[in-house]
Amino acid sequence: MTRMRFADAIDAAVEAAMARDPRVVVLGEDVHAIRAPLYARFGPSRVLPAPVSEAAFVGAAVGAALAGLRPVVELMLVDFLGSCLDAVLNQMAKVEAFSGGRWRCPLVLRAACGAGYGDGGQHGQALWGLLGGIPGLTVVVPSTPADAHGLMASALRHEGPVVFLEHKLLSAPWLDALGRGGRDTVSFDVPPDGAEGEVAPGEEVPIGRAAVRREGADVTVASLAVGVHRALAAAGRLAAEGLSCEVLDLRTARPLDRDAVAASVARTGRLLVVDEDYREGGLSGELAAAVLEAGLAPRFRRVCVEDTIPYARALEDAALPGVERIASAARALAR
């Protein structure tokens, strides 16, 4: 086991894959600087800086994957999905189905996501619900360095397109970048167990399998990324009040581990979804449907982003699924 920071754990998985398989390449905006150690080791033929055109370089990555490479294409922020949506929605996601399996698109689209630092609704979105609604995509959202490493290792062996989302509040390089430019007074609520932890290099984590982070008897709390750590903090508070919460880390938004959710809810009889993505048409509603389709009828609540994420920090904090909102919703469910 090696102690690693969240982003370093992802990079280690990418580096190992590049060393093992010459088809793995990295491309995107400023990747020669952002992934400088990879650039130094593998050079400009395998770490390829691209012009500031998401439509161009994500489209190029799709073509490269169809031609036999296994690209890791860096979108930088998931909010920039709007600039390359055709390549994601209509090309990489559909080519296997449209070709009857004769063509595959084995690429990883890596992007930072999440709010909590005052950058507004054009840079702080999650969007895993939107992406999870697209057939043909696999959507991975880790919450710990071990999962970040293991899920990226699995993504790099996957035979189809994987969207790999890393929450900025877990990523030291992102926090360093976000604190620059006169923003050194901005504080970030970083979950310590998510930002750094023990990693087994080379160990893969199966895609589509949830993990129970805390066992409980009264309420199932299901979440992703930073939401898992917020849920754990809330569960600690509630335990002192006599309320036992089971915290389920979904780890992937597509495929969802419906069996794990149903098994937990069958034990507790209550489901609380903590989702930093939008409430309408998102992951929380899909989880509610999943437990109903499993023949369960739990009490249900969700703590989500209700509207456009504001710039002002006080308003942003109120809009996000914070620890107190989670605890209040769990208390209401228990009543």
C-alpha positions as CSV (number, residue, x, y, z in Angstrom):
1,M,0.0,0.0,0.0
2,T,1.2,3.5,-0.8
3,R,-0.2,6.8,0.6
4,M,-1.3,9.0,-2.3
5,R,-3.3,12.1,-3.0
6,F,-6.4,11.8,-5.0
7,A,-5.1,13.3,-8.3
8,D,-1.8,11.5,-7.9
9,A,-3.6,8.2,-7.6
10,I,-5.4,8.8,-10.9
11,D,-2.2,9.9,-12.6
12,A,-0.4,6.7,-11.3
13,A,-3.0,4.5,-13.0
14,V,-2.7,6.4,-16.3
15,E,1.1,6.2,-16.1
16,A,1.0,2.4,-15.5
17,A,-1.3,1.9,-18.4
18,M,0.9,4.0,-20.7
19,A,3.9,2.0,-19.7
20,R,2.1,-1.2,-20.3
21,D,0.2,-0.4,-23.5
22,P,1.7,1.9,-26.2
23,R,-1.9,2.5,-27.5
24,V,-2.7,4.7,-24.5
25,V,-2.2,8.4,-25.2
26,V,-3.2,11.6,-23.4
27,L,-4.5,14.6,-25.3
28,G,-6.2,17.8,-24.4
29,E,-5.8,21.5,-23.6
30,D,-2.4,22.2,-21.8
31,V,-1.8,18.5,-21.0
32,H,2.0,19.0,-21.5
33,A,1.9,21.2,-18.4
34,I,-0.9,19.7,-16.4
35,R,0.5,16.2,-16.9
36,A,4.2,17.3,-16.9
37,P,5.5,14.0,-15.5
38,L,3.7,12.0,-18.2
39,Y,5.0,14.4,-20.8
40,A,8.6,14.1,-19.5
41,R,8.4,10.3,-19.5
42,F,6.5,9.6,-22.7
43,G,7.1,12.7,-24.8
44,P,5.0,14.7,-27.3
45,S,4.0,11.7,-29.4
46,R,1.9,10.3,-26.5
47,V,1.0,13.4,-24.5
48,L,-0.5,15.7,-27.0
49,P,-1.4,19.3,-26.3
50,A,-4.5,20.4,-28.2
51,P,-5.9,23.8,-29.3
52,V,-8.6,25.3,-27.1
53,S,-11.4,23.7,-29.0
54,E,-13.2,20.9,-27.0
55,A,-15.2,20.0,-30.1
56,A,-12.0,19.4,-32.1
57,F,-9.9,17.5,-29.6
58,V,-12.7,15.3,-28.2
59,G,-13.8,14.6,-31.8
60,A,-10.2,13.7,-32.6
61,A,-10.1,11.4,-29.6
62,V,-13.1,9.5,-30.9
63,G,-11.4,9.1,-34.2
64,A,-8.2,7.9,-32.5
65,A,-10.1,5.3,-30.5
66,L,-11.9,4.0,-33.6
67,A,-8.5,3.8,-35.3
68,G,-7.0,1.6,-32.6
69,L,-5.6,3.9,-29.9
70,R,-6.9,4.1,-26.3
71,P,-7.0,7.9,-25.6
72,V,-7.4,9.6,-22.3
73,V,-8.9,12.9,-23.4
74,E,-8.9,15.8,-20.9
75,L,-11.9,18.0,-21.0
76,M,-10.7,20.0,-18.0
77,L,-14.1,21.0,-16.6
78,V,-17.2,18.9,-17.2
79,D,-19.1,22.1,-17.7
80,F,-17.3,22.4,-21.1
81,L,-19.3,19.3,-22.2
82,G,-21.6,21.8,-24.0
83,S,-18.8,22.5,-26.5
84,C,-18.3,18.9,-27.5
85,L,-21.6,17.3,-26.8
86,D,-22.0,15.9,-30.3
87,A,-18.8,13.8,-30.0
88,V,-20.0,12.5,-26.6
89,L,-23.8,12.1,-27.2
90,N,-23.9,11.1,-30.9
91,Q,-20.5,9.5,-31.6
92,M,-18.6,7.8,-28.8
93,A,-21.8,6.7,-27.0
94,K,-23.5,5.2,-30.1
95,V,-20.9,3.7,-32.4
96,E,-20.9,0.2,-30.8
97,A,-24.7,0.0,-31.0
98,F,-24.9,1.4,-34.5
99,S,-22.2,-1.0,-35.8
100,G,-23.7,-4.1,-34.1
101,G,-20.5,-4.4,-32.0
102,R,-18.1,-4.3,-34.9
103,W,-16.7,-0.9,-33.9
104,R,-15.9,0.1,-30.4
105,C,-14.7,3.4,-28.9
106,P,-12.3,2.6,-25.9
107,L,-11.5,6.0,-24.6
108,V,-11.6,7.8,-21.2
109,L,-13.0,11.3,-21.0
110,R,-11.4,12.8,-17.9
111,A,-13.0,15.9,-16.4
112,A,-13.1,17.8,-13.1
113,C,-16.5,18.5,-11.6
114,G,-18.1,20.0,-8.5
115,A,-18.6,23.2,-6.7
116,G,-17.8,24.6,-3.2
117,Y,-15.2,27.3,-4.0
118,G,-17.2,30.2,-5.5
119,D,-16.9,29.7,-9.3
120,G,-20.6,29.8,-10.2
121,G,-22.8,27.6,-12.3
122,Q,-20.7,27.5,-15.5
123,H,-17.7,25.9,-13.7
124,G,-19.0,24.1,-10.7
125,Q,-21.6,21.6,-12.0
126,A,-21.6,17.8,-11.5
127,L,-23.6,16.7,-14.6
128,W,-23.2,13.0,-13.8
129,G,-26.9,12.6,-14.0
130,L,-27.0,14.1,-17.5
131,L,-24.1,11.8,-18.6
132,G,-25.6,8.8,-16.8
133,G,-28.7,9.2,-18.9
134,I,-26.8,8.5,-22.2
135,P,-26.8,4.9,-23.3
136,G,-23.4,3.6,-24.3
137,L,-21.5,5.7,-21.7
138,T,-19.9,4.5,-18.5
139,V,-19.8,7.3,-15.9
140,V,-17.3,6.9,-13.0
141,V,-17.3,9.2,-9.9
142,P,-14.8,8.1,-7.2
143,S,-14.7,9.5,-3.7
144,T,-11.4,8.1,-2.3
145,P,-7.8,7.9,-3.7
146,A,-8.0,4.1,-3.7
147,D,-11.2,4.1,-5.8
148,A,-9.8,6.9,-8.0
149,H,-6.8,4.7,-8.8
150,G,-8.7,1.5,-9.1
151,L,-11.5,2.8,-11.2
152,M,-9.2,4.6,-13.6
153,A,-7.2,1.4,-14.0
154,S,-10.5,-0.4,-14.8
155,A,-11.6,2.4,-17.2
156,L,-8.3,2.1,-19.1
157,R,-9.1,-1.6,-19.8
158,H,-12.7,-1.0,-20.6
159,E,-13.7,-1.6,-24.3
160,G,-16.1,1.4,-24.5
161,P,-16.2,5.1,-23.6
162,V,-15.8,6.0,-19.9
163,V,-16.4,9.5,-18.5
164,F,-14.2,9.8,-15.4
165,L,-15.2,12.6,-13.1
166,E,-12.9,13.9,-10.3
167,H,-14.4,16.3,-7.8
168,K,-12.2,19.4,-7.5
169,L,-12.5,19.5,-3.7
170,L,-10.7,16.2,-3.6
171,S,-7.9,17.2,-6.0
172,A,-4.9,19.0,-4.7
173,P,-3.7,20.4,-8.1
174,W,-7.2,21.8,-8.7
175,L,-7.3,23.4,-5.2
176,D,-3.9,24.9,-5.8
177,A,-5.0,26.4,-9.1
178,L,-8.3,27.7,-7.6
179,G,-6.5,29.4,-4.8
180,R,-4.4,31.6,-7.1
181,G,-5.1,35.0,-8.5
182,G,-5.9,36.8,-5.3
183,R,-8.1,34.0,-4.0
184,D,-5.7,33.0,-1.2
185,T,-8.4,34.0,1.4
186,V,-10.8,31.5,0.0
187,S,-11.2,28.4,2.2
188,F,-12.1,25.0,0.9
189,D,-14.1,22.4,2.8
190,V,-11.9,19.4,1.8
191,P,-12.7,15.9,3.1
192,P,-9.4,14.6,4.4
193,D,-10.2,11.0,3.8
194,G,-11.0,11.8,0.2
195,A,-8.0,14.0,-0.5
196,E,-5.4,11.5,0.6
197,G,-5.4,7.9,1.5
198,E,-3.9,4.4,1.1
199,V,-3.7,3.0,-2.5
200,A,-2.8,-0.4,-3.8
201,P,-0.9,0.4,-7.0
202,G,-2.2,-1.6,-9.9
203,E,-5.3,-2.9,-8.1
204,E,-8.5,-2.4,-10.2
205,V,-11.9,-1.6,-8.7
206,P,-14.8,-3.1,-10.6
207,I,-17.0,-0.7,-12.5
208,G,-20.6,-0.6,-11.4
209,R,-20.2,-1.9,-7.9
210,A,-21.2,0.3,-4.9
211,A,-19.4,0.2,-1.5
212,V,-20.9,0.5,2.0
213,R,-18.8,3.1,3.8
214,R,-20.7,3.0,7.1
215,E,-23.2,0.4,8.2
216,G,-26.5,1.5,9.8
217,A,-30.0,0.3,10.5
218,D,-32.3,3.3,10.2
219,V,-31.6,5.3,7.0
220,T,-29.7,4.5,3.8
221,V,-27.8,7.5,2.5
222,A,-26.6,7.0,-1.1
223,S,-24.2,9.4,-2.7
224,L,-21.1,10.1,-4.9
225,A,-17.8,11.9,-4.6
226,V,-17.7,14.6,-2.0
227,G,-21.3,13.8,-1.1
228,V,-20.1,10.5,0.4
229,H,-17.9,12.4,2.9
230,R,-20.6,14.9,3.7
231,A,-22.9,11.9,4.4
232,L,-20.4,10.3,6.6
233,A,-20.0,13.5,8.6
234,A,-23.8,13.8,9.0
235,A,-24.0,10.2,10.0
236,G,-21.5,10.8,12.8
237,R,-23.6,13.7,14.1
238,L,-26.8,11.7,13.9
239,A,-25.3,8.7,15.7
240,A,-24.9,10.8,18.8
241,E,-28.7,11.5,18.5
242,G,-29.5,7.7,18.3
243,L,-30.1,7.7,14.5
244,S,-28.1,5.0,12.7
245,C,-27.3,5.8,9.0
246,E,-25.9,3.4,6.4
247,V,-23.7,5.4,3.9
248,L,-23.6,3.9,0.4
249,D,-20.9,5.1,-2.0
250,L,-22.3,4.5,-5.5
251,R,-18.9,5.0,-7.2
252,T,-20.5,5.0,-10.7
253,A,-23.5,6.9,-12.0
254,R,-23.8,4.5,-14.9
255,P,-24.1,1.6,-14.5
256,L,-25.8,2.0,-11.1
257,D,-25.5,-0.8,-8.6
258,R,-29.2,-1.2,-8.2
259,D,-28.8,-4.4,-6.2
260,A,-26.7,-2.8,-3.6
261,V,-29.1,0.1,-3.2
262,A,-32.1,-2.2,-2.9
263,A,-30.3,-4.5,-0.4
264,S,-29.5,-1.6,1.8
265,V,-33.0,-0.1,1.6
266,A,-34.5,-3.4,2.4
267,R,-32.6,-3.3,5.7
268,T,-33.4,0.3,6.6
269,G,-36.7,1.0,5.0
270,R,-35.6,4.6,4.3
271,L,-33.6,6.1,1.4
272,L,-32.0,9.5,1.4
273,V,-30.1,10.5,-1.8
274,V,-27.4,13.1,-1.5
275,D,-26.6,14.4,-4.9
276,E,-24.6,17.5,-5.9
277,D,-26.2,17.3,-9.3
278,Y,-29.6,18.8,-10.3
279,R,-32.7,17.5,-8.7
280,E,-34.9,17.5,-11.8
281,G,-34.4,14.5,-14.2
282,G,-31.3,13.4,-12.4
283,L,-29.7,10.5,-10.4
284,S,-31.9,10.9,-7.4
285,G,-35.1,10.2,-9.3
286,E,-33.5,7.2,-10.9
287,L,-32.5,5.7,-7.5
288,A,-36.1,6.2,-6.3
289,A,-37.3,4.3,-9.4
290,A,-34.8,1.6,-8.8
291,V,-36.0,0.7,-5.3
292,L,-39.6,0.8,-6.4
293,E,-38.9,-1.5,-9.3
294,A,-37.2,-3.8,-6.8
295,G,-40.6,-4.2,-5.0
296,L,-39.7,-1.9,-2.1
297,A,-41.7,1.0,-0.7
298,P,-39.3,3.0,1.5
299,R,-39.7,6.5,2.8
300,F,-37.7,8.7,0.5
301,R,-36.1,12.1,0.5
302,R,-33.3,13.7,-1.5
303,V,-30.8,16.6,-1.0
304,C,-29.8,18.0,-4.3
305,V,-28.9,21.2,-6.2
306,E,-32.3,22.8,-6.9
307,D,-31.3,25.5,-9.4
308,T,-28.4,27.3,-11.0
309,I,-25.4,27.3,-8.7
310,P,-24.8,30.9,-7.4
311,Y,-21.4,32.7,-7.4
312,A,-21.7,34.2,-3.9
313,R,-20.2,31.7,-1.4
314,A,-22.9,32.0,1.2
315,L,-25.6,31.3,-1.5
316,E,-23.5,28.6,-3.0
317,D,-23.1,26.8,0.3
318,A,-26.8,27.0,0.9
319,A,-27.5,25.5,-2.6
320,L,-25.1,22.5,-2.2
321,P,-25.9,19.4,-0.2
322,G,-24.0,20.3,3.0
323,V,-23.8,18.3,6.2
324,E,-26.6,20.1,7.9
325,R,-29.0,19.7,5.0
326,I,-28.2,16.0,5.0
327,A,-28.7,15.6,8.7
328,S,-32.0,17.5,8.6
329,A,-33.3,15.4,5.8
330,A,-32.3,12.2,7.6
331,R,-34.0,13.4,10.8
332,A,-37.2,14.1,8.8
333,L,-37.1,10.6,7.3
334,A,-36.7,9.0,10.7
335,R,-39.7,10.9,12.1
